[in-house]
Amino acid sequence: MKISLKIFLGYFLLVGLAAWFVLTVFVDEVKPGVRQAMEDTLVDTANVLSELAKNDLKQGVIQHGQFARSLHDYQQKPGMANIWGVPKRSADYRVYITDTNGMVVFDSDHTAVGQDYSHWNDVYLTLRNRYGARTTPVDRTNPDGNTVMYVAAPIMDNTKLIGVLTVAKPNSTMQPFILHAQKKIMQWGLLLFALSLCLGMLFTWRFTRAIHRLRDYAMAVAKGQKAAPPDSRNDELAELAQAMTRMREELDGHQHIQEAIHQLTHELKSPMTAIQAATELITPEMPVQDRTYFLNSIKLQTSRLQLMVQNILGLAALEQQQTLLHPIRIDLPALVEQQIRLVQDRARQRNIQLHTATAPSLFIAGDAFLCGQAVSNLLENALDFSPDHSSIHISLAKDHDGTWLHIQDQGYGIPAYALDKIKEKFYSLPRPENTPNAGQKSTGLGLNFVQQIMALHHGHFSIKNATPTGVIASLHWPA
């Protein structure tokens, strides 16, 4: 199972349990909360009505007095209000009054007058100066059915208890409000749950994206590719990326040193052997012409050794560099013209024409020195393999993919067996006949050096045979 799925499922489980717990508590607390509010209202109502009924009870006209008439008028009122979307169409109160013996002397429902209610808690407790209230099922055979809440208040004549007034209200009248509140809680709860899931998905995506970038970076390192370490706003992941970068630098440093020493040792054997052989053959009695030949050979091989050491050290440093340190905006046509001027004299000596076709305002971002070295290496390589009295065509172009540089000579081309090896380190072909260095090989580092430069610029270097003759070397800088 992927780590992103594990994180999301863990977050989903945590949020789901939290949402279930909170919603369950809220919903479970709605019903008792509403009933407690109703009981509080009934206490106030009972006490107010007990004061209003006091005079009629004292005068013995409680059943036909002002209190009874007012209560009757109230019960006959039409639709009264619309409370939070719940209509109230009738009076839901029932009021009855008992004397000091618990006998009912007034009942707004006209059903219990003359009955003994002294055993009901609302009357029983109030007659003993305590808070009297009860909740009784409407159908006593079904205790779990609808219930009625009764709240009583004493009727006092100064300090003398003269009766008890009870206000009753069915709990079912609160059910619409309870359902409305529960519906609102569920709606908002589900909305918050959905929002939490979206935030969890976003968090999981951002976190796993950073991990995937680290994974891709590690895979690129394993393949020896050039890659910049990923940046992350997560402190721990940023530290991990920095640690991986330091580890790569340390490993690359040791690896490049070992490779450089191994390759340098291998490649130095040939020129050292040539120098050693020439020095052993030179004697004072040797003809001047032969001595000059061997001295020139020593000089040539010494220069080759020096160039090889410089190139391999430069290539090792370039391979270790993973990103451009200070990229700038480069005027590519001007850079190419500068490199052409550097080889112009050499081309003129051999009657090689350099034809350029460049477009104005071609700019790239990169390292000007390294890009100049790449162009210079390709021009030098084209001259080495071009016959006298030939031409080299240099062209610059731009399309939606980026900027292209093409250098095409009129040489003999690359043998088929060497096409897939020509850019490898130390692989070199002998210079063709009718060239100044016919039969000689270079260090075999130039084209690999160009490839490393273009990789550092996230570009591409290709070389292939042209039709009918010659070679086309191309550099591509991405848009």
C-alpha positions, 0 to 999 in steps of 0.5 A: 500500500502506498504511503499516500493511501496510508496517510489518507486512510489514517487521516480519514479514520481519525476525522471520521471517528472525531466527527462521529463522536462530536455529532453523536454527542451533539445530537444526544444533547439536543433533546435533553437540552430542549427539554431543560429549556422547556422546563425552565420556561414552565417554571416561570409560567407556573409562577406567573399564573399562580400570582394571577390565579391567587385572587380568584382562588381566595374568593372561591370563583376560580372556575368562573372568575377572570383567570378562567375567562382569560385562560379560555380566551387564550386557548381560543386564539387562532394561529399564533407564530412561526418559530424558526420555521416551525408554525405554532397554531394552538395553545399547548398548555394545560393548567390545573389548580388544586387546594391544600388537600390536593383536590383539583378545583380548576382544570383548563381541560375540564376533565379532572375537577374534583379528583385527588392529585395529592399523590402526584409529585408536582402537587405532593412536593409543592404542598411540602414547600419543595420544587414539584415537577414530573414527567408522565406518559400519555399512555401509562401502558406504554412508558416509551411513548409520548410524555407530558411535563408537569411543573407546579408553583405554590399559590401564596396568600402572603405567607400562607399556602392556599393552593398549587397551580400546575402547568402541563405541556406535552414533550411532543410539542418540542419534537419539531424543534429537536428535529430541526436542531438535529438536522442543522447539526447534521448538515453542518457536521457533514459539511465540516466532515467533507471540508476536513476530507478535502483538507486531508487530501490536499495535505496528503497530496502536498506531503507525498508530492515532496516525498515523490520529488525526493524519490525521483531525485534519489533515482536520478542520483542512482542513474548518474543523472544531473538533478537539482535537489528538491526544495521543500517547505517541510523542515524535516523533508528539507533537511533530508534533501540537504543530507542527500545532496551532501551525501551525493557530493561526498560520494561523487567526489570520491567516485570522480577522483577514482575514475579520473585516476583510473582513466588518466592512468590508462590514457597516459600509457600511450603518449608516455610509451611514445615519449619513452621510445623516442628518448631511447632512440635519440643519440648524438650520432643520429642524423639531424633530420631523424633527431628533429623528427623524434624531438617533434614527436616528444613535443607533440606527445607532451602537449597531448599529455598536458591537454589530456590532464587539463581536459580530464580534470575539467571534465571531472569537475563538470560531472560533479557539478549538478546545477548551474551556479550563476546562469546569465542571459547569453546572446547566442549569435554573439557567442558563436561569432566570438568562437568562430573568430578564434578558429578563423586563422586556422581555417584560412590557412587550409582554405576552409570556408566558414559560412554562418547563418544566424538570426538576431535576438536569440538569447539563452540562459546559462553559463557563457564560458561553458557554452563557449567551450561547447561551441569551440570544441565542435568547431575544432572537431569539424576543422580536424575532420574537414579536408582542405578547400571545403566548407563548414556551415554554422546555423542558428535557429529557434522554434517552440522547443527552444534554440538550435545550433547546427555545425555541418562539415564536409568531411568523410563522416563517422563509421557506422561502428563508431556512431554509438561510441563517439561521445564516450570518454577517451573514444577517438577516431584517427584524423583522416588523410589530407588533414594536418594531423592525419592518423593521429587521435585526440584525447577523446574527451571533447565530445563527452565534455560537450555532452556534459555541458548540455546536460548541465543546461538541461539541453541536448547534444547530437551528432550524426552523418550528413547527406551526402558527406560530412557530419552534423553536430547539433546543440539544443537549449530548451525554451 
